[in-house]
Amino acid sequence: MLDFKALNQLIHAPIRLGIMTVLSQQENSDFNFLKKTLDTSDGNLSTHLTKLEVAGYIKITKSFRDKLPHTSYNLTPEGKRELSTYLSQMRNILQQSVE
């Protein structure tokens, strides 16, 4: 039986899955890189980033570069574990669907 209810619904949303995937491939990313890569609006991206931060899946770091504010994002250890679990569950679902 395909168990879609077991999937982490916080990660399952397309933009949040995209954020998690990008951050799993890069040590950290800034807002504009994520916005361009995921082809989304400022408000939409900001909302999804906040949800992932509140869940403890990403860390947001604010700093200055050449006297300009700079925000970077990276996965936390918990975020890496949750993404790994999510991907494993998806693989199982996909494998079962082709059997």
C-alpha positions, 0 to 999 in steps of 0.5 A: 500500500502506498503510504502518502500520509507518512510523507513530511507535508512541510517538505512536500510543498513544491517550493519548500522541497525546492529550497531543501534540495538546493540547500542540500547541494550548496553549503549555503545560498542567498535569497536572490539565488534561491529566488532565481533558481526556484523562479518564485516571488519575494513574498512566496519565497520568504513565507516558505523560508520562514516555515522551514526556519520555524521547523528547525530545518534551515538556519538563516544568517544575516550579515553585511557584505560591503556595508550591504545587508546579506542573508544566507540560508543553510540546512540544519542537521535536522533539516538534512535528516528530514530531507533524507527521510522524505527522499527515502519515503518517496523512493519507496512509494515510487518503487512500490508503484512500479511493482 
